[in-house]
Amino acid sequence: MNKRAGPGQAYVPTDVEHVANVVTHGVWILPSLICGIWMLYLASTSAQYIAALIYGAALWSLFTVSTTFHTISYTGKCSSLKNFFHIGDRAVIYLFIAASYTPWLCLKDLGNWGVSVLWLVWILAILGIIYQYTFHEKYKMLELLFYLVIGVCPASVALAMKEGSGLTELSLGGATYIVGVVFFKADGTIPFAHAIWHCFVLVGSMVHYYAVCTHLLGTRSLDSTRAFATEL
């Protein structure tokens, strides 16, 4: 590994770290697309279809944008394009967080909280993206704090779940992301830290994907979907 990046600077991976960063997300671009299509197949209502489309698109975008950035970064060419995708790589995390919450907030019976928190998490994601494009790499710890706040705080709505199926997987996936954040900010301290972070993202997304398919999509979830439609 190379030395840690200074304030306002991005870490420069070694060639081997570059390859690891590309491979650990690149191999999941096609599987994530197939997974998104499978969710659409499982959906049995318009609400389920929309939730599956949003989550599936964000899942595919996460791996695709990340791989594109790391590939361009590895080549060392097109610096302007590299910077664009570097910002996009960070910005898509906000979208993915909001999209990961969307099926739960749309398809679970959360009383009066579902719609309100759905709006909140997407507004926070948009603000996070604006922040990323405005202050990219300037305030790294503040950026990390935003990710954690947007990722953790809306989870408190789980306390309002009238039916708790899937809560274990939701919590386990969230905990996986949080532990992975340690590696997200360890470039230059732990070899292959970013590639390890990619692996935590993969595991967390797999757990959440399983939970969405198992507990939120299909005819078994129709009662919760009707409750959400009534709130709207």
C-alpha positions in Angstrom: 0.0 0.0 0.0 1.0 3.6 -0.4 1.0 6.3 2.3 -2.2 7.8 3.6 -3.7 10.8 1.7 -3.3 14.2 3.1 -6.2 16.6 3.8 -8.2 17.3 0.7 -6.5 14.6 -1.2 -7.6 11.2 -2.4 -5.6 8.1 -1.6 -3.5 6.7 -4.5 -3.8 2.9 -4.5 -0.9 0.6 -5.6 -1.4 -1.3 -8.9 -2.4 -4.4 -7.0 -4.9 -2.5 -4.9 -6.3 -1.0 -8.1 -6.9 -4.4 -9.6 -8.5 -5.6 -6.3 -10.8 -2.6 -6.3 -11.9 -3.2 -9.9 -12.5 -6.9 -9.5 -14.3 -6.9 -6.1 -17.1 -4.9 -7.6 -16.8 -5.5 -11.3 -17.6 -9.2 -11.1 -21.0 -8.3 -9.6 -22.3 -5.9 -12.3 -24.0 -8.6 -14.3 -25.3 -10.6 -11.3 -26.7 -7.4 -9.8 -28.6 -6.8 -13.0 -30.0 -10.3 -13.0 -31.0 -9.9 -9.3 -32.9 -6.7 -10.2 -34.8 -8.5 -12.9 -35.6 -11.3 -10.5 -37.1 -8.9 -8.0 -39.3 -7.5 -10.8 -40.4 -11.0 -11.5 -41.3 -11.6 -7.9 -43.3 -8.4 -7.5 -47.0 -8.9 -7.5 -48.3 -5.3 -7.1 -47.5 -1.9 -8.6 -46.0 -0.8 -5.2 -43.8 -3.9 -5.1 -42.7 -3.4 -8.7 -41.7 0.2 -8.1 -39.9 -0.6 -4.9 -38.0 -3.5 -6.6 -37.2 -1.3 -9.6 -35.7 1.4 -7.4 -33.7 -1.0 -5.2 -32.6 -3.1 -8.2 -31.5 0.0 -10.2 -29.5 1.4 -7.3 -27.8 -2.0 -6.6 -26.7 -2.2 -10.2 -25.6 1.4 -10.3 -23.5 1.0 -7.1 -21.4 -1.8 -8.7 -21.3 -0.2 -12.1 -20.3 3.3 -11.1 -17.7 2.0 -8.6 -16.1 -0.3 -11.2 -16.1 2.4 -13.8 -14.3 4.8 -11.5 -11.7 2.3 -10.3 -11.0 1.2 -13.9 -10.5 4.7 -15.1 -8.3 5.4 -12.0 -6.2 2.4 -12.7 -5.5 3.4 -16.3 -4.2 6.8 -15.1 -5.9 8.5 -18.0 -8.8 11.0 -18.5 -8.3 12.9 -15.2 -11.5 14.9 -15.7 -13.5 11.8 -16.2 -11.8 10.1 -13.3 -12.8 13.0 -11.0 -16.4 12.9 -12.3 -16.7 9.2 -11.5 -14.9 9.6 -8.2 -17.6 12.0 -7.1 -20.2 9.8 -8.6 -18.8 6.8 -6.8 -19.3 8.6 -3.5 -22.7 10.1 -4.5 -24.2 6.8 -5.5 -23.7 5.6 -2.0 -26.3 8.1 -0.8 -28.7 6.8 -3.5 -28.1 3.2 -2.5 -28.8 3.9 1.1 -32.1 5.6 0.3 -33.0 2.9 -2.2 -32.2 0.2 0.4 -34.7 1.7 2.7 -37.4 2.2 0.1 -38.8 -1.4 -0.1 -39.1 -1.5 3.7 -40.8 1.9 4.0 -43.1 1.3 1.0 -44.1 -2.3 1.7 -44.1 -2.7 5.5 -46.9 -1.6 7.6 -45.3 1.2 9.7 -48.4 3.1 10.7 -48.0 6.8 10.0 -44.2 6.7 9.8 -43.6 5.0 6.5 -44.3 7.8 4.1 -42.7 10.5 6.3 -39.5 8.6 6.7 -39.4 7.7 3.0 -39.5 11.4 2.1 -36.9 12.1 4.8 -34.4 9.5 3.7 -34.5 10.6 0.0 -34.2 14.3 0.9 -31.2 13.5 3.1 -29.7 11.5 0.2 -30.2 14.4 -2.2 -28.6 16.8 0.3 -25.7 14.3 0.7 -25.1 14.3 -3.1 -25.1 18.1 -3.2 -22.6 18.1 -0.4 -20.5 15.6 -2.2 -20.4 17.6 -5.4 -19.6 20.8 -3.5 -17.0 19.6 -0.9 -15.6 16.5 -2.4 -12.5 15.2 -0.4 -12.5 18.4 1.7 -14.1 17.3 5.0 -13.6 13.5 5.0 -14.8 12.8 8.6 -17.9 15.0 8.0 -18.6 13.0 4.8 -18.3 9.8 6.9 -20.7 11.2 9.5 -23.3 12.0 6.8 -23.2 8.4 5.5 -23.7 7.0 9.0 -26.5 9.4 9.9 -28.4 8.7 6.7 -27.7 5.0 7.0 -28.5 4.5 10.7 -31.0 7.1 11.9 -34.0 6.1 9.6 -33.6 2.5 10.9 -35.3 3.6 14.1 -38.6 3.4 12.2 -38.3 -0.4 12.5 -39.6 0.1 16.1 -43.0 0.9 14.4 -43.2 -2.3 12.5 -46.5 -4.0 13.2 -45.1 -7.3 11.8 -41.4 -7.9 12.3 -40.4 -10.4 9.6 -37.1 -9.5 8.0 -36.0 -7.3 10.8 -33.1 -9.7 11.7 -31.7 -9.6 8.1 -32.2 -5.8 7.9 -30.2 -5.4 11.1 -27.5 -7.8 10.1 -27.0 -6.2 6.7 -26.9 -2.7 8.4 -24.3 -4.0 10.9 -22.2 -5.3 8.1 -22.1 -1.9 6.3 -21.2 -0.2 9.6 -18.3 -2.6 10.3 -17.1 -2.1 6.7 -16.9 1.6 7.2 -13.8 1.0 9.3 -12.0 -0.2 6.1 -13.7 2.5 4.0 -11.5 5.1 5.8 -8.4 2.9 6.3 -6.6 3.4 3.0 -2.9 3.7 3.6 -3.3 2.1 7.0 -4.6 -1.4 6.1 -3.5 -3.0 2.8 -6.4 -3.5 0.3 -8.6 -1.6 2.7 -10.9 -0.3 0.0 -11.3 -3.8 -1.6 -12.2 -5.1 1.8 -14.8 -2.4 2.1 -16.2 -3.6 -1.3 -16.5 -7.1 0.2 -18.5 -5.8 3.2 -20.7 -3.8 0.8 -21.3 -7.0 -1.2 -22.2 -9.1 1.9 -24.5 -6.4 3.3 -26.3 -6.0 0.0 -26.7 -9.7 -0.3 -28.3 -10.0 3.1 -30.7 -7.1 2.4 -31.5 -8.4 -1.1 -32.4 -11.8 0.4 -34.6 -10.1 3.0 -36.4 -8.0 0.3 -37.1 -11.0 -1.9 -38.2 -13.2 1.0 -40.2 -10.9 3.2 -41.4 -8.0 1.0 -42.1 -9.3 -2.5 -44.8 -11.6 -3.7 -48.4 -12.3 -2.6 -47.4 -12.9 1.0 -46.7 -9.2 1.4 -50.0 -7.9 0.0 -51.5 -6.8 3.3 -48.5 -4.5 4.1 -48.6 -3.1 0.6 -52.3 -2.3 0.9 -51.6 -0.6 4.2 -49.0 1.6 2.6 -51.3 2.4 -0.4 -54.0 3.5 2.2 -51.6 5.9 3.8 -50.8 7.5 0.5 
